[in-house]
Amino acid sequence: MMRKTKAVRQGVILAAGRGSRALPLSMKYPKPLLPVLNRPILEYQIEALKNAGINEVIIVIGFLGDKIKKYFGNGQKYGVDISYVYDNNPQGIASSLFSVKDKTQGPFVLFLGDIFMDNIDLLPSIKKFNEYEANGVVIGRVDSLEKIKGNFAIVYDKRDLIKKVVEKPQKPSGRVKGYGYYIFDQGIFEAIGKTGKSNLRDEIEITDSIQTFIDLGARVVCDLWDKWDVNVTDPGDLLECNLRMLRLKNLKNLIDDTVIIGNNVEIASSIVGKQAKIGDKVTLSECLVLPNVEVISEGNFASRYIFGEGVTVSV
């Protein structure tokens, strides 16, 4: 299956999942809108697409998706054109991707909207996609067996051509896991159409569709990155991601300029979002306070908490 050379000009971000493992946060916030250093995960991905010269972005939204739409709008303030597709009953990653079939033309970058990575550089992967005249690129990294068991394994040959992808393998072959970032041409939609639901989760898995794509003759290559990422599955992932970024940026705290702070407040290794309010005699250590949230209990000492709108989570 050879493809006609065509520039990668579109980005697709899947953000329709209900995030059940992120409860209770996901009752109030769609996961891709949760912040890392006071910026939504989606914002990092949109920025990466823009930096790669991709100005057309399609976001698939579902539960609480109107909050995403309200936040990002048409994308003008980010220098991109954002459109939205609703998937109110997601049946798996591949199923959500299929919902944009009629809105894509040619090759596109695919992001899973709950995968965080800082300083994403897509240009080398796009270059590899073109040089190999590939139908797809799956971005991965060498990782521990435990991480691979919780993600998916990539098996490829000396030419970087992928032979097999396996969702959550119990006995991984090799040490390469997928990030959840991809490049595909339009052939992926044919593969999705021929993919049944998995026994694992009764969903149409993107890994199964990639394997079907390969079996149909597609040239799908692996591009190895060495950057750390976080699949923000639960509140603990979100807090650890924020604390790690705080350390990497050599910051003691990150407190937005609009935050109102009371008297005798102590804040250490914490992130506080826009328009938040911290009451008198409150002590925060390794905490995340989301935008527009009040932490006002006098004398409150909180360590490793996430404070959201009507939601408080101890991690």
C-alpha positions in Angstrom: 0.0 0.0 0.0 1.9 3.0 -1.3 0.7 6.5 -0.7 0.8 9.6 -2.9 3.0 12.2 -1.3 0.9 14.9 0.5 1.7 17.3 3.2 0.5 16.8 6.7 -1.7 19.8 7.3 -4.3 18.6 9.9 -4.2 17.6 13.5 -6.9 15.5 15.2 -7.2 15.4 19.0 -9.5 12.8 20.7 -11.1 14.3 23.8 -14.5 12.6 24.1 -13.8 10.0 26.8 -15.7 10.2 30.1 -12.5 9.7 32.2 -14.1 7.3 34.7 -10.8 6.5 36.4 -10.2 10.2 37.0 -13.3 10.5 39.2 -14.3 12.7 41.0 -12.4 15.3 39.0 -13.9 14.1 35.7 -17.4 14.8 36.9 -16.5 18.5 36.7 -13.7 18.6 34.1 -13.0 16.8 30.9 -9.6 15.3 31.3 -7.9 17.0 28.4 -8.9 20.4 30.0 -7.1 19.5 33.3 -4.1 21.8 33.7 -0.3 21.1 34.0 1.4 24.2 35.3 -1.8 26.1 34.8 -2.2 25.2 31.1 -4.7 22.6 29.9 -3.1 19.4 28.5 -4.8 20.2 25.2 -3.1 23.5 25.0 0.3 21.8 24.8 -0.9 19.6 22.0 -2.4 22.5 20.0 0.8 24.4 20.4 2.8 21.5 19.1 0.6 21.3 16.0 1.0 25.0 15.4 4.8 24.7 15.8 4.9 22.0 13.2 3.1 24.2 10.7 -0.3 22.5 11.2 -3.0 25.2 11.4 -6.2 23.1 11.1 -7.2 21.2 14.3 -10.2 18.9 14.7 -11.1 18.1 18.3 -13.5 15.2 19.0 -15.5 16.0 22.1 -18.2 14.3 24.2 -19.1 14.4 27.9 -18.5 18.0 29.1 -17.2 18.8 25.7 -18.8 22.2 25.7 -16.3 23.3 28.3 -13.5 22.5 25.9 -15.3 24.3 23.1 -15.8 27.3 25.3 -12.2 27.4 26.4 -10.5 27.1 23.0 -13.2 28.5 20.8 -12.3 28.7 17.1 -8.6 28.6 17.9 -7.9 32.2 16.8 -6.0 33.1 19.9 -3.7 30.1 19.3 -3.1 30.9 15.7 -5.0 27.8 14.4 -8.4 27.0 13.1 -10.3 24.7 15.5 -13.4 22.7 14.6 -15.3 20.2 16.7 -16.9 16.8 16.2 -19.2 15.3 18.8 -18.9 11.7 19.9 -21.3 11.4 22.7 -21.1 7.6 23.0 -17.4 6.7 22.6 -16.8 3.0 21.7 -13.0 3.2 21.8 -10.2 5.3 20.5 -10.5 4.0 16.9 -14.3 4.6 16.9 -13.8 8.2 18.0 -11.2 8.7 15.3 -13.6 7.3 12.7 -16.0 10.2 13.5 -13.7 12.6 11.7 -13.4 10.6 8.5 -15.4 13.1 6.5 -13.5 16.1 7.9 -10.0 15.0 7.1 -8.2 15.3 3.8 -4.9 13.6 3.4 -2.4 12.7 6.2 -3.0 14.0 9.7 -1.4 13.9 13.2 -3.4 12.2 15.9 -3.1 13.0 19.6 -4.9 11.3 22.4 -6.1 14.3 24.5 -5.1 12.9 27.9 -1.4 12.3 27.1 0.8 15.1 28.5 4.3 15.9 27.1 6.2 19.1 27.3 8.1 20.6 24.3 6.6 18.3 21.7 8.5 18.4 18.4 6.6 16.7 15.6 8.8 17.8 12.7 11.2 14.8 12.8 8.3 12.3 12.8 6.6 14.1 9.9 9.9 14.0 8.0 10.2 10.3 8.6 6.6 9.8 7.4 7.5 11.5 4.2 10.9 9.9 3.7 9.6 6.4 4.2 6.5 7.2 2.0 4.7 5.7 4.9 1.0 5.3 5.5 1.5 5.7 9.2 3.9 6.5 12.0 3.5 5.3 15.6 5.6 7.2 18.0 7.2 5.2 20.8 10.0 4.9 23.3 12.0 2.3 25.1 10.5 1.8 28.5 10.1 -0.7 31.4 8.1 -3.9 31.0 5.6 -2.7 33.5 4.9 0.5 31.6 4.5 -1.5 28.4 2.1 -3.9 30.1 -0.2 -1.0 31.0 0.1 0.6 27.5 0.9 -1.1 24.2 3.9 -2.8 22.7 5.5 -2.0 19.3 7.4 -4.7 17.4 9.3 -3.5 14.4 12.2 -4.7 12.1 15.6 -3.2 11.2 14.0 -0.9 8.7 11.7 0.5 11.4 8.7 -1.1 9.8 6.2 -2.1 12.4 5.1 -5.8 12.3 2.9 -5.9 15.3 1.2 -3.7 17.9 -0.2 -5.4 21.0 -2.6 -3.7 23.5 -1.6 -4.2 27.2 0.6 -7.3 26.5 1.1 -9.7 29.5 4.4 -10.9 28.0 5.8 -8.0 25.9 8.0 -8.7 22.9 10.7 -6.1 23.1 10.9 -2.9 25.2 9.1 -0.3 23.1 5.8 1.2 24.2 3.6 3.6 22.3 3.1 7.3 23.4 -0.4 7.8 22.0 0.8 10.1 19.2 0.5 9.1 15.6 0.5 10.1 11.9 -1.9 8.4 9.5 -3.1 8.8 6.0 -6.7 8.2 4.9 -6.2 4.4 4.7 -6.5 4.2 8.5 -10.3 4.7 8.1 -10.6 1.6 6.0 -8.8 -0.4 8.6 -11.0 1.0 11.4 -14.1 -0.1 9.4 -12.7 -3.6 9.3 -11.9 -3.8 13.0 -14.2 -5.4 15.5 -14.5 -4.7 19.2 -11.8 -6.2 21.4 -12.3 -8.8 24.1 -10.2 -6.7 26.4 -12.6 -3.7 26.7 -15.4 -4.3 24.3 -14.1 -1.3 22.3 -12.6 -0.7 18.9 -9.0 -0.4 19.9 -6.6 1.8 17.9 -3.9 -0.8 18.3 -6.2 -3.4 16.6 -6.9 -1.0 13.8 -3.2 -0.3 13.3 -2.6 -4.1 13.1 -5.4 -4.4 10.6 -3.9 -1.5 8.7 -0.6 -3.3 8.5 -2.2 -6.6 7.5 -3.9 -4.7 4.7 -0.4 -3.8 3.4 0.2 -0.4 4.9 3.7 0.8 5.6 3.6 1.9 9.3 6.9 2.9 10.8 8.1 3.4 14.4 9.7 6.7 15.4 11.5 6.5 18.7 11.5 9.5 21.1 13.3 9.7 24.4 10.9 12.2 26.2 8.9 11.3 29.3 5.2 11.5 29.0 2.2 11.0 31.4 -1.0 9.3 30.5 -3.2 11.3 32.8 -5.5 8.4 33.9 -6.4 9.4 37.5 -5.9 12.3 39.9 -2.6 11.0 41.1 -1.2 11.1 37.6 -2.3 14.8 37.3 -0.6 15.8 40.6 2.6 13.9 39.9 2.8 15.5 36.4 2.4 19.0 37.8 5.0 18.4 40.6 7.5 16.9 38.2 7.1 19.9 35.8 7.5 22.2 38.8 10.8 20.6 39.6 12.0 20.5 36.0 11.3 24.3 35.7 13.2 24.9 39.0 10.1 26.6 40.5 9.3 26.6 44.2 5.6 27.3 43.4 3.6 28.5 40.4 0.9 30.9 41.5 -1.1 32.8 39.0 -1.0 36.6 39.3 -4.8 36.8 39.7 -4.8 34.6 42.9 -6.0 36.2 46.1 -4.0 35.1 49.1 -5.1 35.7 52.7 -3.0 36.3 55.8 -0.5 33.9 57.3 -0.6 31.6 54.3 2.2 29.1 53.6 2.5 27.6 50.1 5.2 25.1 49.2 5.8 23.1 46.0 2.2 23.9 44.8 0.4 25.1 41.7 -2.5 27.6 42.0 -4.6 28.5 39.0 -6.3 31.7 37.8 -8.8 33.5 40.0 -8.3 31.1 42.9 -8.6 32.2 46.5 -6.5 31.0 49.4 -8.0 31.9 52.8 -6.2 33.0 56.0 -3.9 30.6 57.9 -4.0 28.0 55.1 -0.9 25.8 54.5 -0.5 24.0 51.2 2.3 21.5 50.4 2.5 19.7 47.0 -1.0 20.7 46.1 -2.8 21.6 42.9 -5.5 24.3 43.1 -7.5 24.6 39.9 -8.8 27.9 38.5 -11.7 29.7 40.2 -11.5 27.6 43.3 -11.5 28.8 46.9 -9.5 27.1 49.7 -10.8 29.1 52.7 -10.9 26.8 55.7 -9.0 28.7 58.3 -6.1 26.7 59.8 -6.3 24.1 57.0 -3.2 22.1 56.4 -3.2 20.3 53.1 -0.5 18.0 51.7 -0.9 16.3 48.3 -4.4 17.5 47.6 -6.2 18.6 44.4 -8.8 21.3 44.9 -11.4 21.7 42.1 -14.8 23.2 41.8 -16.9 21.4 44.3 -14.3 18.6 44.4 -11.4 17.9 46.8 -9.1 14.9 46.2 -6.5 13.5 48.5 -3.7 11.8 46.4 
